Amino acid sequence: MGGLGAIGVPGLIIILVIVLIVFGPKKLPEIGGAVGKTFAEFKKSTKGLIDDDEDSMKKVEKKSDAS
């Protein structure tokens, strides 16, 4: 129900410690970079979809205004 906000700071710290144990300190920068690139690409794609949807709505509005 609460989504990601329900994890809280203690839960986040536990997750980070587990990731550190599993992957080791040498791999963390690589993982962080990959996660950052993934989020950036996701944001870019989402923005593209929103922009496309807004363009489509403007075309529909122009058509209805011309009628």
ChimeraX attribute file (.defattr): number of C-alpha atoms within 10 A of each C-alpha:
attribute: neighborCount
match mode: 1-to-1
recipient: residues
	/A:1	5
	/A:2	6
	/A:3	6
	/A:4	8
	/A:5	8
	/A:6	9
	/A:7	12
	/A:8	9
	/A:9	10
	/A:10	9
	/A:11	11
	/A:12	12
	/A:13	12
	/A:14	11
	/A:15	13
	/A:16	12
	/A:17	12
	/A:18	12
	/A:19	15
	/A:20	14
	/A:21	10
	/A:22	10
	/A:23	11
	/A:24	11
	/A:25	11
	/A:26	9
	/A:27	12
	/A:28	13
	/A:29	10
	/A:30	11
	/A:31	13
	/A:32	11
	/A:33	11
	/A:34	12
	/A:35	12
	/A:36	12
	/A:37	12
	/A:38	12
	/A:39	12
	/A:40	12
	/A:41	12
	/A:42	12
	/A:43	12
	/A:44	12
	/A:45	12
	/A:46	12
	/A:47	12
	/A:48	12
	/A:49	12
	/A:50	12
	/A:51	12
	/A:52	12
	/A:53	12
	/A:54	12
	/A:55	12
	/A:56	12
	/A:57	12
	/A:58	12
	/A:59	12
	/A:60	12
	/A:61	11
	/A:62	11
	/A:63	10
	/A:64	9
	/A:65	8
	/A:66	7
	/A:67	5
